């Protein structure tokens, strides 16, 4: 399968290139669908949200000359997540579940890295967190209900959510500032671009 760089995909959105739009759908829609299904949505909702997000991104590229400061995957997820949160708010449904899931959030932070490198980076920085953060995140990884986490850690539910967000941000910021992450991400992106060139020859 031909791989496209983010720059090539953005050009594809701008020019409405069908091959690249299909590639974006195949690569990123499952992630969006999984998120919406976990948050009171259906397959049809995910389809609509993804389509709306692509329209928004297209307009930003054309009108605002969009310049990404993160991976396209991260940007698309952010747009879709915000759109779905707006819909839930309008429908007055329960607040979106932002619980940590290694396969979702961690993939977004360190996408394109080999699995063994992801695991190595994760535990390197996870072990640097203070014991309270590690215990809190460990409970979330085990999908422990928020109320139960609050009980175990002697916190209010609101404090659990606030602490989870703070700990998660600290972890991800630490990972992204790691020279190892920057080097691997840069090298892997270069290899992906070379792979695209080779496949097109």
Backbone as a ProteinNet text record, in pm:
[ID]
protein_1_A
[PRIMARY]
XXXXXXXXXXXXXXXXXXXXXXXXXXXXXXXXXXXXXXXXXXXXXXXXXXXXXXXXXXXXXXXXXXXXXXXXXXXXXXXXXXXXXXXXXXXXXXXXXXXXXXXXXXXXXXXXXXXXXXXXXXXXXXXXXXXXXXXXXXXXXXXXXXXXXXXXXXXXXXXXXXXXXXXXXXXXXXXXXXXXXXXXXXXXXXXXXXXXXXXXX
[TERTIARY]
83.8	0	87.5	57.9	132.4	103.7	210.1	194.6	216	136.4	148.1	192.7	272.7	311.6	195	198.7	92.5	81.3	195.8	195.7	122.9	147.6	81.5	-67.8	-104.3	-246.6	-319.5	-254.5	-314.9	-335.8	-236.9	-251.4	-366.8	-380.4	-488.9	-625.6	-637	-762.5	-791.2	-687.6	-700.7	-747.4	-691	-722.6	-833.6	-888	-995	-951.7	-830.3	-776.1	-840.7	-912.9	-990.8	-904.6	-790.7	-703.7	-656.3	-619.9	-569.5	-681.9	-799.8	-913.7	-956.3	-952.1	-983.3	-879.2	-753.6	-645.2	-667.9	-705.7	-732.3	-846	-949.9	-1065.4	-1023.6	-951.1	-911.4	-817.8	-729.9	-630.2	-685.6	-773.8	-813	-958	-1046.5	-1186.4	-1205.9	-1140.7	-1160.6	-1133.9	-1032.8	-1000	-1113.8	-1168.8	-1278.3	-1404.2	-1432.8	-1551.8	-1545.9	-1432	-1414.8	-1440	-1390	-1408.3	-1555.2	-1626	-1766.7	-1855.3	-1824.4	-1902.2	-1889.7	-1773.8	-1752	-1820.6	-1866.7	-1924.4	-2064.7	-2152.4	-2295.1	-2329.7	-2241.1	-2267.4	-2287.3	-2322.9	-2343.5	-2251.8	-2247.2	-2166.3	-2204.3	-2335.2	-2382.1	-2333.6	-2330.2	-2280.9	-2134	-2058.5	-1915.7	-1893.2	-1974.6	-1963.7	-1990.8	-2096.4	-2133.1	-2026	-1976.8	-1875.2	-1747.2	-1707.6	-1585.8	-1600.4	-1716.5	-1741.2	-1739.9	-1805.5	-1807.9	-1666.7	-1588	-1450.3	-1367.9	-1384.5	-1309.5	-1349	-1475.2	-1521	-1456.3	-1453.1	-1392.1	-1243.1	-1175.5	-1031.8	-1006.9	-1092.8	-1080.1	-1090.6	-1188.6	-1206.9	-1087.7	-1033.7	-917.8	-795.9	-783.4	-671	-685	-806.2	-830.8	-830.2	-900.8	-919.1	-805.9	-769.5	-671	-529.6	-509.6	-377.2	-323.4	-399.2	-369.8	-224.4	-161.1	-26.2	-31.7	-4.8	-14.6	106.9	79.3	187.5	189	109.8	102.7	77.9	72.2	44	-98.7	-122	-256	-354.1	-309	-392.2	-442.3	-353.3	-388.9	-489.4	-466	-553.3	-694	-702.7	-833.8	-908.4	-838	-900.8	-953.9	-874.9	-915.6	-1039.9	-1045.6	-1162.5	-1286.2	-1271.3	-1384.8	-1431.9	-1338	-1373.3	-1451.1	-1406.7	-1476.1	-1615.4	-1629.5	-1760.2	-1857.2	-1808.1	-1894.5	-1931	-1837.4	-1865.3	-1973.2	-1968.4	-2070.9	-2207.5	-2211.9	-2340	-2394.3	-2306.5	-2351.5	-2404.9	-2340.1	-2383.2	-2520.7	-2541.6	-2671.3	-2782	-2748.6	-2847.1	-2860.9	-2776.9	-2778.2	-2755.2	-2666.3	-2630.8	-2515.1	-2475.8	-2369.1	-2241	-2153.3	-2028.2	-1942.1	-1869.5	-1787	-1686.1	-1668	-1573.2	-1432.5	-1350.8	-1213.9	-1114.9	-1161	-1072.1	-956.7	-843.9	-723.8	-734.8	-693.6	-686.4	-555.3	-466.6	-334.4	-343.4	-440.4	-447	-499.8	-567.2	-618.8	-524.6	-520.8	-443.9	-295.7	-240.5	-96.8	-60.5	-147.1	-122.2	-116.2	-201.3	-206.4	-78.4	-24.7	96.4	219.7	231.2	352.5	320.6	230.9	198.8	322.7	324.9	432.6	559	562	679.5	657.3	763.7	750.2	695.4	622.1	556.9	654.1	769.7	862.5	917.8	930.4	978.7	870.4	744.6	633.1	633.4	644.7	642.2	761	877.1	998.5	984.3	936.4	917.6	813.2	704	594.8	641.6	701.2	739.6	855.7	940.4	1050.6	995.7	891.9	837.5	725.9	655.7	553.1	616	731.8	800.1	859.3	865.5	915.8	806.6	681.1	569.9	571.4	512	504.7	408.4	417.3	341.8	190.2	142	-2.1	-50.2	29.5	-8.1	-4.7	97.4	108	-10.6	-47.5	-159.9	-289.9	-306.3	-427.6	-438.9	-331.8	-334.1	-348.2	-287	-298.1	-443.4	-516.7	-658.1	-739.8	-704.5	-773.4	-740.8	-615.4	-576.9	-656.1	-690.5	-767.6	-917.2	-952.7	-1092.6	-1175.8	-1113.7	-1184.1	-1280.4	-1405.6	-1500.9	-1448	-1480.1	-1431	-1470.4	-1594.2	-1641.3	-1556.1	-1516.8	-1434.1	-1293.1	-1241.7	-1109.5	-1111.4	-1218.3	-1231.2	-1231.4	-1300.3	-1308.6	-1172.3	-1102	-972.5	-867	-873.2	-770.8	-815.4	-936.8	-990.7	-997.8	-1054.4	-1070.1	-1215	-1252.2	-1383.8	-1377.7	-1492.6	-1495.9	-1434.9	-1466.5	-1412.2	-1260.3	-1208.6	-1064.2	-995	-1063.5	-1008.5	-990.4	-1092.4	-1085.8	-978.2	-971	-869.4	-729.2	-710.9	-579.8	-541.1	-638.3	-611.2	-562.1	-629.7	-590.5	-448.9	-420.2	-288.4	-178.6	-204.8	-105	-82.2	-190.9	-179.5	-100.2	-129.5	-58	89.9	118.1	258.1	331.9	265.9	325.3	352.3	252.1	266	365.5	367.4	462.5	604.9	623	753.6	800.8	709.6	743.3	783.5	704.3	730.2	855.6	900.8	1023.3	1147.9	1127.2	1238.1	1315	1446.2	1526.8	1510	1488.2	1468.5	1341.3	1235.3	1108.8	1127.6	1192.2	1211	1294.2	1398.6	1485	1412.4	1340.8	1268	1158.4	1087.5	977.5	1028.8	1139.8	1199.4	1249	1320.5	1374.9	1265.4	1159.7	1051.5	973.6	955.8	885.6	964.7	1098.1	1183.6	1174.3	1173	1162.3	1029.6	922.9	790.2	788.9	851.4	855.7	937.3	1048.5	1131.3	1054.9	973.3	894	793.4	734	636.8	704	824.1	897.7	931.8	977.1	1014.5	896.7	779.7	662.1	609.9	642.7	592.6	684.1	804.4	896.8	849.1
-120.2	0	125.4	216.8	341.9	425.9	481.6	570	713.5	804.9	946.3	1024.2	1125.2	1214.2	1307.5	1373.1	1467.5	1579.1	1624.2	1731	1685.8	1562.9	1509	1490.3	1452.2	1434.3	1568.6	1670.1	1803.1	1853.5	1828.9	1865	1786.3	1660.7	1577.5	1631.3	1678.9	1739.1	1865.8	1946.7	2073.5	2050.5	1949.8	1922	1819.6	1773.9	1673.9	1548.9	1505.5	1386.3	1263	1187.8	1076.2	970	935.8	833.1	871.3	998.8	1041.8	1059.6	1097.1	1108.2	970.1	872.3	734.8	684.6	719.5	680.5	738.7	866.3	932.6	861.4	827	759.4	623.6	546.1	412.4	416.9	515.9	524	581.2	681.7	756.8	740.9	696.9	684.1	582.1	465.1	367.8	427.8	512.3	577.3	669.3	745.3	838.1	760.5	656.4	575.1	512.7	458.3	396.6	497.4	618.2	722.9	759.2	775.4	816.7	703.7	580.2	466.6	454.5	491.1	484.9	600.5	699.4	819	846.8	747.4	762.3	782.3	743.1	760.6	630.3	642.8	527.9	540	433.3	432.9	550.3	575.8	683.9	819.7	834.5	959.9	980.7	873.3	881.2	920	862.2	895.5	1044.1	1094.4	1235.5	1327.7	1293.9	1376.8	1380.1	1265.3	1258.7	1343	1333.1	1411	1561	1600.7	1741.5	1792.1	1707.2	1744.8	1767.7	1682.9	1697.5	1825.1	1862.5	1987.9	2107.1	2101.3	2208.7	2220.9	2107.1	2107.2	2158.8	2119.9	2167.9	2320.6	2374.2	2519.6	2590.4	2529.9	2590.2	2589.7	2484.8	2476.6	2583	2596.9	2690.1	2834.9	2862.2	3001.1	3048.6	2964.5	3007.6	2958.5	2888.1	2834	2754.7	2654.3	2575.7	2528.6	2555.7	2506.9	2424.9	2295.9	2207.3	2218.8	2214.1	2210.6	2074.4	1981.8	1845.4	1751.2	1622.7	1525.5	1544.2	1518.1	1530.9	1441.6	1323.6	1230.3	1295.4	1364	1432.7	1543.9	1618.4	1731.7	1683.4	1579.2	1525.5	1475.6	1403.9	1354.6	1470.9	1577.1	1693.1	1759.2	1776.1	1838.4	1751.5	1621	1528.8	1524.3	1520.5	1515.1	1638.9	1756.2	1879.8	1885.8	1838.4	1836.8	1746.2	1629.8	1535.5	1588.2	1653.3	1712.1	1819.2	1897	1999	1935.4	1824	1755	1698.7	1640.5	1585.3	1695.9	1810.3	1923.7	1971.4	1980.9	2024.5	1926.5	1797.1	1693.7	1674.2	1747.5	1739.6	1597.4	1526.3	1391.5	1402.5	1288.5	1291.8	1342.1	1397.8	1453.7	1346.1	1386.4	1291.3	1221	1093.9	1014.8	1038.2	1101.8	1132.6	1045.1	927.6	839.4	793.8	770.9	734.4	593.5	578.9	448.4	444.7	353.4	349.7	337.8	262.4	239.1	360.1	453.7	573.9	691.8	741.2	860.9	844.2	729.8	711.5	700.9	637.7	629.1	768.5	858.1	992.9	1068.6	1046.9	1118	1065.7	932.8	877.3	792.4	843	770.4	759.5	656.3	628.9	567.3	545.1	482.3	330.9	252.2	105.5	70.4	-40.9	-78.7	-91.8	-153.7	-173.8	-40.2	58.8	190.3	264.7	244.8	306.5	259.8	130	72.3	120.9	126.2	170.2	315.8	401.2	542.9	560.7	487.4	500.7	471.8	355.4	315.9	398.2	447.3	533	656.4	716.2	840.1	814.7	704.6	667.6	646.3	583.5	555.5	680.4	789.2	914.4	993.1	956.7	1025.9	996.1	1086.4	1058.9	942.8	884.2	762	781.7	903.2	929.4	927.1	988.1	988.9	847	771.3	634.8	549.8	563.4	485.5	527.2	658.1	710.1	660.6	675.6	634.4	483.9	411	264.9	221.4	289.7	258.1	288.7	397.7	430.7	328.8	286.1	185.9	57	28.7	-92.2	-71	50.8	87.6	84.4	122.4	131.6	250.3	234.1	345.3	463.2	583.9	704.6	707.9	667.3	668.6	577.1	462.7	368.4	424.4	492.4	555.2	660.1	739.8	844.7	784.7	672.2	605	551.6	487.2	427.6	532.1	646.4	750	859.3	842	939.9	1080.6	1085.6	1211.8	1228	1350.7	1372.2	1333	1308.2	1270.2	1379.3	1504.8	1615.8	1624	1595.4	1598.2	1483.5	1370.3	1257.3	1296.3	1358.5	1398	1503.5	1600.1	1705.3	1647.6	1559	1498	1408.5	1337.2	1249.6	1331.1	1441.5	1528.2	1582.2	1627.8	1684.3	1579.3	1458.5	1352	1307.8	1297.9	1257	1360.2	1487.7	1593.3	1593.1	1571.2	1566.1	1451.3	1336.4	1219.2	1243.5	1291.7	1310.8	1422.1	1526.1	1635.3	1583.9	1501.3	1443.8	1356.5	1277	1190.1	1272.6	1373.1	1452.4	1537.4	1565.8	1642.7	1555.4	1425.8	1331.4	1334.1	1355.4	1355	1225.3	1116	986.8	989.4	1047.6	1058.1	1143.5	1259.5	1351.9	1287.4	1216.2	1151.3	1039	955.5	844.2	893.7	995.9	1049.9	1109.5	1182.2	1244.1	1138.6	1038.7	933.5	851.2	822.4	740.5	814.1	946.4	1027.7	1030	1039.1	1040.5	908.2	797.6	665.9	649.4	704.1	693.7	766.7	885.2	963.1	889.8	827.8	753.3	633.5	572.7	458	496.7	615.3	663.7	684.9	743.7	769.5	638.8	538.4	409.4	340.4	348.2	279.9	347.1	474.3	546.1	532.4	478	462.3	353.4
0	0	0	-88.8	-96.6	26.9	85.1	200.6	155.9	213.3	179.8	302.5	280	389.1	420.2	535.5	571.7	468	418.6	318.3	192.7	152.2	32.8	55.8	176.8	207.8	210.3	263.3	265.6	122.8	37.3	-103.7	-165.7	-123.5	-174.2	-134.7	-10.9	35.4	-44.8	-60.9	-134.1	-277.5	-342.5	-483.1	-500.8	-388.3	-389.8	-465.5	-436.2	-499	-435.8	-516.6	-464.3	-397.4	-456.7	-399.4	-259.6	-242.1	-112.5	-10.8	-57.9	33.2	83.3	-5.3	34.2	133.5	109.3	199.5	338.5	345.3	473.4	546.2	472.2	532.1	589	511.5	555.6	676	678.3	783.9	913.5	904.4	1023.5	1068.2	977.3	1019.5	1131.3	1129.1	1237.9	1375.8	1387	1513.4	1557.8	1462.3	1491.8	1529.1	1452.6	1476.9	1615.6	1652.5	1783	1895.2	1878.2	1979.2	1995.2	1884.2	1889	1941.2	1904.1	1954.4	2106.2	2159.8	2304.7	2376.8	2300.2	2360	2307.6	2325.1	2296.5	2149.8	2060.3	1918.3	1844	1716.9	1630.3	1508.6	1428.8	1306.9	1217.3	1205.2	1119.1	1170	1302.7	1361.3	1325.3	1334.5	1304.4	1158.7	1068.6	926.2	904.3	967.2	951.3	1008.5	1127.4	1192.3	1109.2	1057.7	977.2	850.8	788.1	666.5	697.1	806.1	845.8	876.2	941	975.5	849	749.6	625.6	551.9	561.1	498.7	569.2	702	780.9	747.5	743.2	713	571.1	477.7	339	334.5	405.6	407.1	470.9	577.3	643.8	552	473	379.2	270.2	216.8	106.4	152.9	262.4	307.7	397.5	493.9	594.9	568.4	455.4	424.2	543.6	583.8	702.7	709.9	823.4	851.1	978.7	967.4	1083.4	1174.6	1304.1	1403.8	1473.2	1420.3	1474.3	1357.4	1383.7	1278.1	1228.1	1100.4	1043.2	1118	1156.5	1232.7	1361	1429.7	1553.9	1527	1419.6	1384.9	1351.4	1269.9	1231.7	1355	1442.8	1565.1	1648.5	1660.8	1740.7	1685.5	1553.6	1490.4	1511.6	1488.9	1505.6	1650.2	1742.1	1883.7	1925.3	1879.7	1914.3	1852.7	1729.2	1663.9	1738.7	1781.2	1852.6	1990.8	2055.3	2185.8	2174.7	2066.8	2043.4	2025.5	1952.7	1931.7	2062.2	2142.8	2270.6	2360.5	2357.1	2438.8	2393.6	2262.6	2209.1	2246.4	2243.5	2276.1	2426.7	2502.5	2648.4	2697.1	2629.2	2673.2	2771.1	2826.8	2925.4	2861.7	2944.1	2895.1	2831.5	2729.2	2654.6	2744.9	2721.9	2800.7	2749.6	2830.5	2790.1	2866.1	2907.7	2983.3	2896.2	2956.6	2883.1	2827.5	2704.1	2641.3	2564.9	2600.3	2538.3	2387.6	2337.8	2194.3	2119.3	2189.5	2125	2148	2272.4	2302.6	2275.6	2315.2	2299.1	2151.5	2070.9	1927.3	1866.5	1913.7	1860	1890.5	2009	2049.6	1976.5	1961.4	1901.9	1779.8	1693.9	1572.6	1484.9	1401.9	1307	1367.9	1498.6	1558.1	1568.5	1558.4	1572.7	1710	1719.2	1844.5	1961.1	1937.2	2048.5	2098.4	2008	2048.4	2127	2089.2	2161.7	2306.6	2321.6	2456.4	2538.6	2476.8	2545.8	2590.9	2502.3	2535.1	2644.2	2629.4	2725	2866.4	2887.4	3023.2	3076.8	2989.2	3032.5	3103.8	3044.7	3101.2	3202.8	3184.9	3282.2	3419.6	3422.8	3549.4	3614.8	3540.6	3595.8	3669.2	3644.7	3710.8	3860.5	3937.7	4081.3	4106.1	4222.2	4251.6	4241.4	4276.5	4268.7	4124.1	4034.8	3893.6	3835.7	3871.9	3819.3	3864.4	3990.2	4041.8	3974.1	3955.3	3891.6	3747.5	3670.6	3530.8	3517.8	3609.4	3606.8	3622.9	3708.2	3728	3602.1	3535.4	3410.5	3302.3	3294.8	3196	3216.1	3342.6	3373.6	3355	3306	3281.8	3410.2	3521	3648.5	3644.3	3686.1	3687.2	3768.5	3722.8	3788.9	3936	3965.9	4104.3	4192.5	4137.6	4212.6	4232.1	4129.4	4140.8	4251.1	4251.4	4352.9	4493.1	4507	4636.7	4678.7	4586.1	4618.9	4653.1	4583.8	4604.9	4700.8	4754.4	4849.6	4787.1	4665.8	4593.5	4551.2	4515.6	4458.2	4310.9	4249.5	4108	4021.4	4052.5	3973.7	3986.3	4106.6	4127.2	4052.7	4043.3	3968.7	3822.5	3763.8	3623	3599.7	3691.1	3678.5	3691	3787.9	3810	3693.7	3638.9	3524.7	3405.7	3380.3	3268.7	3290.3	3412.8	3443.3	3427.7	3480.1	3472.3	3327.6	3252.7	3112.7	3032.8	3055.8	2984.9	3020.8	3147.6	3193.1	3125.7	3116.3	3053.9	2906.1	2833.5	2690	2657.1	2739.4	2717.9	2737.5	2838.9	2867	2751.1	2695.7	2583	2461.1	2430.2	2309.8	2320.2	2442.2	2460.9	2467.3	2461.3	2467.9	2334.9	2339	2215.6	2136.8	2209.4	2144.4	2059	2113	2039.6	1914.5	1932.7	1820.4	1710.3	1750.3	1652.9	1579.5	1654.7	1593.9	1501.4	1546.5	1468.3	1338.1	1347.6	1229.2	1131.3	1183.5	1098.2	1033.2	1111.6	1058.5	951	970.4	870.6	740.8	752	634.1	559.3	636.3	574.4	502.5	562.7	501.5	367.8	363.2	239.7	132.7	175.8	81.9	27	116.1	73.7	-32.3	-16.1	-114.2	-248.6	-245.1	-368.9	-438.8	-361.3	-419	-484.3	-418	-470.5	-596.7	-612.7	-730.4	-851	-829.2	-941.4	-1037.5
[MASK]
+++++++++++++++++++++++++++++++++++++++++++++++++++++++++++++++++++++++++++++++++++++++++++++++++++++++++++++++++++++++++++++++++++++++++++++++++++++++++++++++++++++++++++++++++++++++++++++++++++++++++

